[in-house]
């Protein structure tokens, strides 16, 4: 064993089976790092707006964080088992030649489609935007509502 390590002879029994794959992954990371030169924009999860979807006996409630978005810049549509929210967040610069030291709030168009567990009543959907939180109340169809079954 010591002889093999000292003279670099392969030890196929102890060698990691995925050693070559790991080496190739490291080389690919180095190659792509050199190609991009670290100048590509690093982004977060890329999911905007952040959404919570909850449920009660009669409704689904979709709440989305939309700070800086006006109600007239939003478009909400329901189809079958889906609801889509799209719009545009506009951030105005103080000066056109401003130099940013940190920029975490992005501007631009966004679109999210959220799948709902069951069919909804599209005609009765209500939405409100208060303090940057969009709340959409989505009524369930009658056949999707749970029913209490009495035992005889």
Backbone as a ProteinNet text record, in pm:
[ID]
protein_1_A
[PRIMARY]
XXXXXXXXXXXXXXXXXXXXXXXXXXXXXXXXXXXXXXXXXXXXXXXXXXXXXXXXXXXXXXXXXXXXXXXXXXXXXXXXXXXXXXXXXXXXXXXXXXXXXXXXXXXXXXXXXXXXXXXXXXXXXXXXXXXXXXXXXXXXXXXXXXXXXXXX
[TERTIARY]
82.5	0	87.2	185	275.3	356.5	398.7	476.3	396	266.1	182.2	167.6	152.3	135.8	265.2	376.3	504.5	541.5	510.5	553	439.8	321.9	212.9	148	161.6	96.2	-53.4	-135.1	-280.1	-327.6	-418.8	-482.6	-630.1	-667.6	-802.5	-906.2	-868.8	-966.5	-1005.8	-913.4	-941.4	-975.1	-951.2	-971.7	-1121.4	-1154.4	-1293	-1338.1	-1452.3	-1501.3	-1537.6	-1571.3	-1613.8	-1504.7	-1382.5	-1271.3	-1254.1	-1261	-1244.5	-1357.6	-1479.9	-1593	-1577.8	-1532.5	-1511.3	-1400.9	-1296.8	-1188.8	-1240.4	-1323.2	-1378.4	-1471.4	-1550.4	-1638.5	-1557.9	-1448	-1362.1	-1300.9	-1258.3	-1201.8	-1306.7	-1429	-1537	-1569.3	-1570.8	-1594.6	-1486.4	-1361.1	-1251.1	-1264	-1301.1	-1316.5	-1427.4	-1544	-1654.4	-1626	-1553.9	-1514.6	-1422.2	-1332.1	-1241.3	-1315.5	-1414.9	-1489.9	-1576	-1640.8	-1727.7	-1649.6	-1530.7	-1443	-1507.6	-1606.5	-1671.5	-1754.3	-1773.8	-1845	-1994.9	-2041.8	-2184.6	-2255.9	-2378.3	-2456	-2503.2	-2472.8	-2518.3	-2655.6	-2754	-2887	-2928.6	-3036.9	-3091.1	-3169	-3278.8	-3356.7	-3430.9	-3444.8	-3511.4	-3662.9	-3716.7	-3859.8	-3914.9	-3988.3	-4053.5	-4190.6	-4290.1	-4296	-4298.9	-4259.8	-4271.2	-4419.3	-4462.8	-4606	-4631	-4739.4	-4793.1	-4932.1	-4963.9	-5096.2	-5151.6	-5265	-5329.3	-5471.1	-5536.7	-5669.3	-5756.4	-5883.7	-5984.6	-6091.4	-6202	-6308	-6366.5	-6377.3	-6446	-6355.9	-6235.2	-6151.8	-6005.6	-5934.6	-5789	-5748.5	-5638.3	-5587.6	-5445.3	-5424.4	-5291.9	-5244.2	-5128.1	-5069.4	-4931.3	-4906.6	-4779.9	-4720	-4587.4	-4516.2	-4484.4	-4542.1	-4524.7	-4491.4	-4388.1	-4352	-4308.6	-4358.9	-4323.7	-4401.7	-4502.3	-4583.6	-4720.5	-4768.5	-4900.7	-5004.9	-5128	-5237.2	-5260.5	-5243.5	-5267.5	-5158.2	-5046	-4938.5	-4949.7	-5060	-5079	-5186.7	-5169.6	-5269.6	-5285.4	-5406.9	-5435.2	-5540.5	-5512.9	-5605.9	-5615.9	-5736.6	-5756.7	-5810.3	-5760.1	-5808.3	-5805.6	-5921.3	-5929	-5865.8	-5748	-5676.3	-5552.8	-5542.9	-5424.4	-5464.4	-5373.5	-5387.7	-5254.6	-5260.2	-5136.2	-5135.6	-5018.9	-4996.8	-4881.5	-4905.9	-4798.7	-4808.4	-4697.6	-4694.8	-4556	-4537.4	-4408.1	-4377.7	-4255.5	-4207.9	-4112.8	-4143.1	-4061.4	-3985.7	-3855.8	-3771.7	-3702.9	-3727.3	-3672.3	-3541.4	-3440	-3310.9	-3318.7	-3239.7	-3231.7	-3164.1	-3058.9	-2986.5	-2961.9	-2950.8	-2929	-2788	-2690.7	-2552.9	-2513	-2609.2	-2581.5	-2491.3	-2399.2	-2310.4	-2362.3	-2399.7	-2455.6	-2342.5	-2359.2	-2269.3	-2332.1	-2463.1	-2536.7	-2670.2	-2706.5	-2835.4	-2898.2	-2999.7	-3067.1	-3211	-3268.1	-3404.7	-3400.1	-3456.1	-3457.7	-3589.8	-3583.2	-3702	-3724.2	-3846.9	-3875.6	-4006.3	-4035	-4159.1	-4142.2	-4252.3	-4251.4	-4380.3	-4377.5	-4495.7	-4482	-4586	-4589.5	-4720	-4713.1	-4832	-4828.9	-4937.3	-4946	-5056.7	-5022	-5121.1	-5199.3	-5331	-5418	-5457.6	-5485.8	-5519	-5647.2	-5742.2	-5868.8	-5925.4	-6034.1	-6095.9	-6156.4	-6156.6	-6203.4	-6314.4	-6386.5	-6491.6	-6428.2	-6392.4	-6318.9	-6397.9	-6529.2	-6610.5	-6615.1	-6582.8	-6595.6	-6460.6	-6353.4	-6221	-6212.1	-6156.1	-6138.4	-5992.9	-5943.7	-5803.8	-5794.7	-5697.7	-5671.1	-5520.5	-5472.7	-5330.2	-5317.9	-5268.8	-5256.1	-5114.3	-5046.6	-4910.3	-4813	-4826	-4734.1	-4763.5	-4873.7	-4913.2	-5039.8	-5029	-5144.7	-5213.8	-5343.8	-5423	-5531	-5533.5	-5632.7	-5713.9	-5845.2	-5937.1	-5998.9	-5975	-6016.9	-6118.1	-6247	-6348	-6337.7	-6360.7	-6361.9	-6495.7	-6493.9	-6620.9	-6692.7	-6821.8	-6901.5	-6858.4	-6825.3	-6785.6	-6645.7	-6567.7	-6433.8	-6433.9	-6542.9	-6551.8	-6572.6	-6507.4	-6528.7	-6670.3	-6730.4	-6864.4	-6859	-6936.4	-6949.2	-7048.5	-7008	-7094.5	-7136.2	-7267.3	-7314.9	-7325.5	-7300.9	-7304.7	-7442.4	-7507.2	-7642.7	-7635.7
-118.5	0	125.1	132.6	247.8	254.9	139.3	133.3	193.6	163.3	214.6	366.1	416.9	561.4	635.5	578.8	645.8	653.1	549.8	543.9	570.3	610.2	651.3	540.4	419	309.4	313.6	282	290.1	183.2	222.5	129.9	126.6	38.8	36.9	2.6	-66.1	-105.4	11.4	101	211.6	341.1	343.2	467.1	497.1	623.1	665.1	636.9	573.9	535.4	656.6	765.9	883.7	990.5	950.5	1045.4	1117.1	1042.6	1102.7	1200.3	1163.7	1254	1382.6	1372.2	1490.6	1578.9	1517.8	1593.8	1666.7	1598.7	1660.4	1776.6	1761.4	1869.4	1992.2	1971	2082.8	2153.6	2075.5	2135.9	2215.8	2164.8	2238.9	2367.5	2362.4	2483.3	2586.9	2542.2	2634.9	2693.8	2609.5	2655.9	2760	2732.2	2827.1	2951.8	2938.8	3056.2	3146	3087.3	3166.6	3231.9	3161.7	3217.8	3335.8	3323.4	3432.3	3542.4	3512.8	3611.1	3676	3608.9	3660.9	3785.2	3824	3947.5	3927.1	3803.4	3781	3824	3869.8	3920	3803.8	3808	3706.3	3748	3662	3694.1	3597.1	3631.8	3544.8	3432.1	3397.2	3286.1	3322.7	3451.1	3491.8	3480.9	3464.6	3450.1	3579.2	3652.9	3774.2	3776	3801.4	3830.7	3704.1	3718.8	3608.1	3587.6	3461.9	3431.4	3328.8	3350.4	3250.9	3214.2	3085.7	3038.2	2957.8	3003.2	2934	2897.2	2820.1	2768.6	2767.9	2798.9	2780.7	2687.3	2672.8	2583.5	2631.3	2763.1	2816.3	2882.2	2924.2	3006	2963.4	3003	3005.2	3151	3174.6	3310.3	3316.4	3402.8	3423.1	3560.1	3562.2	3688.7	3701.7	3819.2	3842.3	3973.8	3974.3	4096.6	4173.4	4291.3	4372.6	4516.8	4534.5	4670.1	4750.4	4871.4	4959	4936.2	4848.6	4821.5	4883.9	4956.4	5018	4920.5	4936.9	4848.1	4852.3	4968.6	4978	4909.5	4873.6	4802.6	4651.1	4602.2	4459.1	4402.2	4274.8	4201.1	4065.2	4035.1	3909.1	3834.8	3707.2	3626.7	3487.3	3430.1	3292.3	3210.2	3090.2	2995.1	2856.4	2796	2658.5	2641.1	2581.7	2555.5	2644.2	2751.7	2838.1	2982.7	3057.2	3201.3	3262.1	3366.7	3430.6	3575.9	3619.4	3757.7	3809.3	3916.8	3977.7	4128.4	4192.9	4337.5	4391.7	4512.2	4577.3	4661.1	4646	4731	4832.6	4958.4	5067.3	5130	5141.8	5209.4	5323.5	5441.3	5558.9	5597.4	5625.2	5668.2	5813.6	5845	5983.1	6066.8	6013.3	6079.7	5977.5	6025.9	5933	5875	5947.5	5897.8	5856	5807.6	5766.7	5644	5642.8	5528.2	5448.4	5324	5239.7	5175.2	5173.7	5098.4	4963.7	4958.8	4834.5	4848.2	4747.9	4749	4612.3	4604.7	4479	4478.5	4594.8	4604.5	4619.3	4522.4	4525	4580.7	4641.9	4690.1	4604.2	4604	4530.5	4455.8	4382.7	4306.3	4172.4	4122.8	3992.8	3920.4	3790.2	3708	3580.9	3547.4	3423.3	3351.7	3222.6	3139.2	3039.3	3037.1	2949.4	2848.1	2721.7	2615.4	2601.1	2591.3	2574.8	2427.9	2382.3	2240.4	2195.8	2287.2	2247.5	2362.2	2337	2439.4	2548.8	2671.3	2787	2858.8	2943.2	3025.4	3154.8	3159.9	3273.5	3404.2	3396.3	3517.5	3589.9	3521.8	3580.8	3614.9	3614.4	3643.9	3792.1	3823.6	3962.1	3984.3	4105.1	4137	4275.6	4291.6	4422.4	4436.2	4559.3	4589.8	4694.2	4652.3	4740.7	4731.4	4846	4855.1	4758.4	4741.1	4656.9	4508.9	4468.9	4328.1	4309.2	4227.6	4193.4	4073.3	4086.4	3976.4	3942.6	3818.6	3771.9	3662.9	3685	3587.2	3511.1	3380	3296	3193.4	3214.8	3119.8	2984.4	2879.3	2745.2	2719.9	2632.9	2589.2	2501.5	2493.8	2418.5	2272	2210.8	2069.9	2050.7	2159.4	2148.5	2170.8	2225	2250.7	2119.3	2104	1982.3	1981.1	1862.9	1848.3	1759.6	1798.2	1717.1	1605.6	1483.9	1368.7	1312	1305.3	1253.9	1101	1042	895.9	855.7	761.7	718.3	592
0	0	0	88.1	93.2	-34.5	-83.9	-207.1	-323.4	-331.1	-438.6	-431.3	-309.8	-294.1	-323.6	-285.9	-306.6	-454.1	-526.8	-665.5	-764.6	-714.5	-801.6	-880.6	-834.8	-905.3	-874.6	-971.7	-948.4	-851.5	-769.9	-677.5	-713	-800.8	-854.7	-749.4	-646.1	-545.9	-456.1	-426	-335.3	-408.7	-534.6	-610.3	-625.5	-613.7	-628.5	-771	-786.3	-918.1	-1003.3	-939.4	-1013.7	-1018.7	-994.8	-992.8	-1126.9	-1236.4	-1368.3	-1400	-1362.2	-1385.1	-1304.6	-1182.4	-1098.9	-1157	-1207.8	-1272.2	-1395.9	-1475.2	-1595.2	-1558	-1451.2	-1406.9	-1366	-1292.7	-1251.1	-1371.8	-1471.6	-1592.1	-1669.2	-1676.2	-1743.9	-1668.4	-1535.7	-1456.6	-1483.4	-1489.9	-1518	-1657.9	-1754.8	-1892	-1903.1	-1847.3	-1855.7	-1773.9	-1664.1	-1587.1	-1666.4	-1744.3	-1827.2	-1943	-1999.4	-2111.7	-2069.2	-1955.2	-1911.3	-1843.2	-1796.4	-1734.3	-1612.4	-1553.9	-1434.3	-1459.2	-1584.6	-1613.3	-1630.8	-1629.3	-1644.5	-1517.7	-1535.9	-1424.1	-1338.8	-1212.6	-1120	-1068.3	-1085.4	-1040	-931.6	-864.1	-761.6	-825.1	-762.7	-814.2	-941.3	-970.2	-1092.3	-1085	-966.9	-951.6	-893.6	-976.2	-930.4	-991.5	-918.2	-775.8	-691.2	-564.9	-470.6	-439.9	-441.6	-430.3	-320.7	-244.9	-152.4	-200.6	-200.4	-239.5	-123.4	-67.8	43.6	3	90.2	57	181.2	163	267.1	210.2	280.7	232.7	99.4	80.7	-35.9	-138.9	-100.3	-187.9	-184.7	-289.9	-289.9	-273.5	-204.5	-184.3	-237.4	-334	-389.1	-342.5	-277.7	-232	-294	-352.8	-422.5	-376.3	-358.8	-322.9	-450.4	-461.4	-581.6	-544.8	-467.2	-427.7	-549.4	-558.1	-668.3	-795.5	-793.1	-911.5	-890.6	-990.4	-983.8	-1036.5	-989.9	-1030	-1180.7	-1241.8	-1386.4	-1468.6	-1405.5	-1474.9	-1461	-1403.9	-1380.7	-1472.2	-1508.7	-1585.1	-1518.1	-1470.8	-1402	-1482.8	-1513.9	-1591.6	-1530.7	-1533.9	-1489.3	-1604.9	-1616.4	-1716.7	-1655.7	-1639.9	-1590.3	-1453.6	-1450.7	-1326.4	-1309.5	-1385.7	-1379.3	-1357.8	-1295.8	-1285.4	-1327.3	-1407	-1452	-1406.4	-1364.5	-1324.2	-1408.4	-1478.8	-1556.7	-1540.9	-1563.9	-1548.9	-1571.4	-1524.3	-1541.9	-1419.5	-1369.5	-1259.6	-1318.6	-1290.6	-1341.9	-1226.5	-1242.9	-1143.9	-1215.5	-1167.7	-1232	-1164.8	-1245.5	-1194.1	-1149.1	-1048	-1002.2	-1109.3	-1166	-1273.9	-1384.1	-1505.3	-1616.2	-1614.7	-1558.5	-1554.7	-1413.8	-1335.2	-1197.5	-1196.1	-1101.1	-1082.7	-963.6	-989.9	-884.4	-803.9	-673.8	-585.9	-551.1	-554.6	-532.4	-603.5	-681.1	-749	-732.9	-647.9	-620.2	-668.9	-693.1	-743.1	-893.5	-962.5	-1108.6	-1159.2	-1272.9	-1341.1	-1463.4	-1510.2	-1631.7	-1623.8	-1729.3	-1738	-1668.2	-1612.9	-1546.3	-1579	-1560.3	-1582	-1499.5	-1426	-1348	-1375.7	-1395.3	-1408.6	-1294	-1218.2	-1102.1	-1127.1	-1111.6	-1125	-995.8	-1008.1	-891.9	-879.9	-759	-740.7	-809.6	-830.8	-891.7	-973.9	-1043.9	-1127.7	-1041.1	-1094.8	-1018.5	-1095.3	-1021.8	-1080.5	-1130.1	-1256.7	-1313.2	-1308.6	-1311.3	-1314	-1179.7	-1070.6	-937.8	-872.6	-948.3	-893.4	-859.5	-741.8	-697.9	-662.4	-691.6	-662.4	-600.2	-508.5	-448.4	-429.6	-439.5	-423.3	-313.2	-197.2	-81.5	-28.4	-20.5	33	-34.6	-163.4	-239.4	-232	-168.7	-160.8	-242.8	-346.2	-427.5	-364.1	-338.8	-285	-385.8	-429.7	-526.1	-457.8	-449.3	-391.8	-508.8	-511	-623.7	-571.7	-598.5	-550.3	-621.5	-545.3	-602.1	-670.7	-769.8	-829.7	-727.1	-741	-642.6	-632.8	-746.5	-741.8	-683.7	-668.9	-611.1	-460.5	-406.1	-262.7	-186.7	-73.7	5	64.1	69.7	124.9	247.2	345.6	466.9	438.6	464.9	439.8	574.6	594.4	721.3	715.4	826.1	837.5	889.5	822.9	864	944.1
[MASK]
++++++++++++++++++++++++++++++++++++++++++++++++++++++++++++++++++++++++++++++++++++++++++++++++++++++++++++++++++++++++++++++++++++++++++++++++++++++++

